[in-house]
């Protein structure tokens, strides 16, 4: 009898485990059900798999969660709410969110007016903007094999004390590629930041950039106002300087190729470099970089 009871209990546990696994691992079809509703119902630490297709909704995530698509060309999360980020991650306490194998695209603008709104001014970071990913509070966000495209404000917008880790990803055709506020941080590895309307990366907090391609952005490839380390990367064909240093930035630049930029390869924000004022009181360490074919020159530092 005891053996039979044990066998029955073991069988029930197996069934429950299978049901739990199926509920968490089955591929969600956004054409049939709301991804936000599934996120809201998920347990802390759950994983959600997405089928190929378009999830046309803005998402808010406030718990530990992993969302994995069927590939960045096959699973797309597309914004529909005017003036809001496609994916908004908020953690009043530390949370860890991982997004993998999907695209985050097309946050709609609330207006075509160039004067539109304080909600999208970099000087009002407490407000929401039509970005791809916006991370706030104490959130820790990992993007792995994610494509972030065609968002009119910022591709990856990291605020407060949030941290982002981006690897094997593409950030393209956004307003700014990456913006990091003074107490926030980002690690960017094996990724591309291309064709932003403004700076490719604008870093007021801290950033580590390794084996990245930062190319064809509308202003500087990287503007460093904070603490930035750039290793083994290519910074090319940006309309402004490849790397622009301003304020009290502490920047380390090693083993990179910096070429074909419209202004300097590496420059400080100083009148002698052609900028409007003298606004650089920081430091820069350069080591074993290939810097060539930049206009009007390769390096302009005090």
C-alpha positions as CSV (number, residue, x, y, z in Angstrom):
1,X,0.0,0.0,0.0
2,X,2.8,2.4,0.9
3,X,4.6,1.6,-2.3
4,X,1.4,2.2,-4.3
5,X,0.8,5.5,-2.5
6,X,4.3,6.6,-3.2
7,X,3.9,5.7,-6.9
8,X,0.7,7.7,-7.1
9,X,2.3,10.8,-5.4
10,X,5.3,10.6,-7.7
11,X,3.0,10.4,-10.8
12,X,1.0,13.4,-9.6
13,X,4.2,15.4,-9.1
14,X,5.4,14.5,-12.5
15,X,2.1,15.6,-14.1
16,X,2.2,18.9,-12.1
17,X,5.8,19.5,-13.2
18,X,4.8,18.9,-16.8
19,X,1.9,21.2,-16.6
20,X,4.0,23.9,-15.0
21,X,6.7,23.5,-17.6
22,X,4.2,23.6,-20.4
23,X,2.6,26.8,-19.0
24,X,6.0,28.6,-18.8
25,X,7.7,27.2,-21.9
26,X,5.0,27.0,-24.5
27,X,5.4,29.6,-27.3
28,X,3.0,32.5,-26.9
29,X,1.2,33.6,-30.1
30,X,0.6,37.3,-29.8
31,X,-2.0,37.2,-32.5
32,X,-4.2,35.1,-30.1
33,X,-3.4,36.4,-26.6
34,X,-2.0,39.5,-24.8
35,X,1.7,39.3,-23.9
36,X,1.2,41.9,-21.3
37,X,-1.5,39.8,-19.6
38,X,0.8,36.8,-19.6
39,X,3.6,39.0,-18.1
40,X,1.2,40.2,-15.4
41,X,0.1,36.6,-14.6
42,X,3.7,35.2,-14.6
43,X,5.4,34.3,-11.4
44,X,8.6,36.1,-10.3
45,X,11.5,34.5,-12.2
46,X,9.4,32.8,-14.9
47,X,10.4,32.4,-18.5
48,X,8.1,33.2,-21.5
49,X,8.7,31.9,-25.0
50,X,7.3,33.8,-28.0
51,X,6.4,32.3,-31.3
52,X,7.3,34.0,-34.6
53,X,5.1,37.0,-35.3
54,X,4.4,40.5,-34.2
55,X,3.4,41.5,-30.7
56,X,1.7,44.8,-31.2
57,X,1.6,46.2,-27.7
58,X,3.7,48.2,-25.3
59,X,5.0,46.2,-22.4
60,X,5.7,47.0,-18.7
61,X,7.9,44.6,-16.7
62,X,8.3,45.0,-12.9
63,X,9.4,41.5,-11.9
64,X,12.3,39.0,-12.5
65,X,11.5,37.6,-16.0
66,X,13.0,36.1,-19.1
67,X,11.3,36.6,-22.5
68,X,12.7,34.7,-25.5
69,X,11.6,35.0,-29.1
70,X,12.1,32.8,-32.2
71,X,14.8,35.2,-33.6
72,X,15.3,38.9,-34.0
73,X,14.0,38.7,-37.6
74,X,11.0,36.5,-36.7
75,X,9.6,37.8,-33.4
76,X,8.9,41.5,-33.1
77,X,7.5,43.6,-30.2
78,X,6.1,46.7,-31.8
79,X,4.9,49.8,-29.9
80,X,1.4,51.1,-30.4
81,X,1.0,53.6,-27.6
82,X,1.9,57.1,-28.7
83,X,4.9,58.6,-27.0
84,X,5.8,55.6,-24.8
85,X,8.6,53.1,-24.8
86,X,8.0,49.7,-26.5
87,X,9.4,47.9,-23.4
88,X,9.5,49.7,-20.0
89,X,11.3,47.9,-17.2
90,X,10.9,49.4,-13.7
91,X,12.4,48.0,-10.5
92,X,12.0,49.9,-7.3
93,X,14.0,47.0,-5.8
94,X,16.6,45.1,-7.8
95,X,15.0,42.9,-10.5
96,X,16.7,41.0,-13.4
97,X,15.0,41.0,-16.8
98,X,16.4,39.1,-19.8
99,X,15.2,39.6,-23.4
100,X,16.5,37.3,-26.1
101,X,16.2,36.5,-29.8
102,X,13.6,39.2,-30.6
103,X,13.2,42.7,-32.0
104,X,11.9,45.8,-30.3
105,X,10.8,48.3,-32.8
106,X,8.7,51.3,-34.0
107,X,7.7,53.2,-30.9
108,X,5.2,55.7,-32.3
109,X,5.8,59.5,-31.8
110,X,3.0,61.4,-30.2
111,X,3.6,64.3,-32.6
112,X,5.6,65.2,-35.7
113,X,6.3,68.7,-34.2
114,X,10.0,69.3,-33.4
115,X,8.7,71.1,-30.2
116,X,6.9,68.0,-29.0
117,X,7.2,67.6,-25.6
118,X,8.9,67.7,-22.4
119,X,8.2,64.0,-22.0
120,X,11.0,63.5,-24.5
121,X,13.5,66.0,-23.4
122,X,16.7,64.5,-22.1
123,X,16.5,67.1,-19.3
124,X,13.3,65.5,-18.0
125,X,14.3,61.9,-17.6
126,X,11.6,61.2,-15.1
127,X,9.1,61.2,-18.0
128,X,8.5,58.5,-20.6
129,X,9.6,58.7,-24.2
130,X,9.0,56.7,-27.4
131,X,12.2,54.6,-26.9
132,X,12.8,51.0,-27.7
133,X,13.8,49.8,-24.2
134,X,13.6,52.1,-21.1
135,X,15.1,50.8,-17.9
136,X,14.5,52.6,-14.6
137,X,15.0,52.3,-10.9
138,X,17.2,49.4,-9.8
139,X,16.4,47.2,-12.9
140,X,19.1,45.0,-14.3
141,X,18.3,44.2,-18.0
142,X,20.2,41.8,-20.3
143,X,19.6,42.0,-24.1
144,X,21.0,39.0,-26.0
145,X,20.6,38.8,-29.8
146,X,18.0,41.6,-29.9
147,X,17.4,44.1,-32.7
148,X,16.2,47.5,-31.6
149,X,15.1,49.6,-34.5
150,X,13.3,52.7,-35.7
151,X,12.4,54.2,-32.3
152,X,12.3,58.0,-32.6
153,X,13.8,58.7,-29.2
154,X,16.4,56.3,-27.8
155,X,17.1,52.7,-28.7
156,X,18.3,51.7,-25.2
157,X,17.5,54.3,-22.5
158,X,19.1,53.5,-19.1
159,X,18.1,55.8,-16.2
160,X,18.4,56.1,-12.4
161,X,20.7,53.3,-11.1
162,X,19.6,50.8,-13.7
163,X,22.1,48.6,-15.5
164,X,22.0,47.2,-19.0
165,X,24.0,44.4,-20.6
166,X,23.8,44.2,-24.4
167,X,25.5,41.4,-26.4
168,X,25.2,40.1,-29.9
169,X,22.6,42.8,-30.7
170,X,21.9,45.5,-33.2
171,X,20.7,49.0,-32.3
172,X,19.8,50.8,-35.5
173,X,17.9,53.8,-36.9
174,X,16.9,55.2,-33.6
175,X,17.0,58.9,-32.3
176,X,19.9,58.2,-30.0
177,X,21.3,54.6,-30.1
178,X,22.1,54.4,-26.4
179,X,21.6,57.0,-23.7
180,X,22.9,56.4,-20.1
181,X,22.1,58.8,-17.3
182,X,24.6,59.8,-14.6
183,X,24.1,57.0,-12.1
184,X,23.2,54.3,-14.6
185,X,25.5,51.9,-16.5
186,X,25.8,49.8,-19.6
187,X,28.0,47.0,-20.9
188,X,27.9,46.6,-24.7
189,X,29.7,43.6,-26.3
190,X,29.8,42.2,-29.8
191,X,27.1,44.5,-31.0
192,X,26.3,47.2,-33.5
193,X,25.1,50.8,-33.1
194,X,24.3,52.3,-36.4
195,X,22.4,55.1,-38.2
196,X,21.1,56.9,-35.2
197,X,19.8,60.4,-35.8
198,X,21.9,61.8,-33.0
199,X,24.8,60.3,-31.1
200,X,25.4,56.6,-31.3
201,X,26.2,56.4,-27.6
202,X,25.7,59.2,-25.1
203,X,27.1,58.3,-21.7
204,X,26.7,60.4,-18.6
205,X,27.1,57.4,-16.3
206,X,29.4,54.5,-17.0
207,X,29.9,52.3,-20.0
208,X,32.1,49.4,-21.1
209,X,32.2,48.9,-24.9
210,X,34.0,45.9,-26.3
211,X,34.1,44.6,-29.9
212,X,31.4,46.9,-31.1
213,X,30.7,48.6,-34.4
214,X,29.6,52.2,-34.0
215,X,28.9,53.5,-37.5
216,X,27.1,56.1,-39.5
217,X,25.4,58.0,-36.6
218,X,24.1,61.5,-37.2
219,X,26.4,63.2,-34.6
220,X,29.3,61.6,-32.6
221,X,29.8,57.9,-32.5
222,X,30.4,58.1,-28.7
223,X,29.9,61.2,-26.5
224,X,31.5,60.5,-23.2
225,X,30.5,62.7,-20.2
226,X,31.0,60.0,-17.6
227,X,33.3,57.0,-17.2
228,X,33.8,55.1,-20.5
229,X,36.0,52.2,-21.6
230,X,36.2,51.4,-25.3
231,X,38.2,48.3,-26.4
232,X,38.6,46.5,-29.7
233,X,35.9,48.4,-31.5
234,X,35.4,50.1,-34.8
235,X,34.1,53.6,-34.8
236,X,33.6,54.8,-38.3
237,X,31.7,57.2,-40.7
238,X,29.9,59.1,-38.0
239,X,29.0,62.6,-39.0
240,X,30.6,64.2,-35.9
241,X,33.7,63.0,-34.1
242,X,34.3,59.3,-33.6
243,X,34.6,59.9,-29.8
244,X,33.8,63.2,-28.2
245,X,34.9,63.9,-24.6
246,X,33.2,66.6,-22.5
247,X,32.7,67.6,-18.9
248,X,34.6,65.6,-16.4
249,X,34.7,62.4,-18.5
250,X,37.2,59.7,-17.7
251,X,37.7,57.8,-20.9
252,X,39.9,54.8,-21.7
253,X,40.3,54.0,-25.5
254,X,42.4,51.0,-26.4
255,X,42.9,48.7,-29.4
256,X,40.3,50.4,-31.6
257,X,40.0,51.5,-35.2
258,X,38.6,55.0,-35.6
259,X,38.3,56.1,-39.1
260,X,36.3,58.1,-41.7
261,X,34.4,60.3,-39.2
262,X,33.2,63.7,-40.3
263,X,35.0,65.6,-37.5
264,X,37.9,64.4,-35.4
265,X,38.6,60.8,-34.7
266,X,38.9,61.6,-30.9
267,X,38.3,65.1,-29.7
268,X,37.6,67.1,-26.5
269,X,34.9,69.7,-26.4
270,X,37.2,72.7,-26.7
271,X,37.3,75.8,-28.8
272,X,40.6,74.7,-30.2
273,X,38.9,71.6,-31.6
274,X,36.2,73.7,-33.2
275,X,33.5,73.4,-30.6
276,X,31.5,76.4,-29.2
277,X,33.1,76.5,-25.7
278,X,35.7,74.9,-23.5
279,X,33.9,72.1,-21.7
280,X,36.4,69.4,-21.0
281,X,38.1,69.0,-17.6
282,X,38.5,65.2,-17.6
283,X,41.1,62.7,-18.8
284,X,41.7,60.3,-21.6
285,X,44.0,57.3,-22.0
286,X,44.7,56.2,-25.5
287,X,46.7,53.1,-26.3
288,X,47.3,51.1,-29.5
289,X,44.5,52.6,-31.6
290,X,44.4,52.9,-35.4
291,X,43.1,56.5,-36.0
292,X,43.1,57.7,-39.6
293,X,41.2,59.5,-42.4
294,X,39.1,61.6,-40.0
295,X,38.3,65.3,-40.9
296,X,39.7,67.8,-40.0
297,X,42.1,65.5,-38.1
298,X,42.6,62.4,-36.0
299,X,43.1,63.6,-32.4
300,X,42.4,66.9,-30.7
301,X,43.0,66.7,-27.0
302,X,44.6,69.2,-24.6
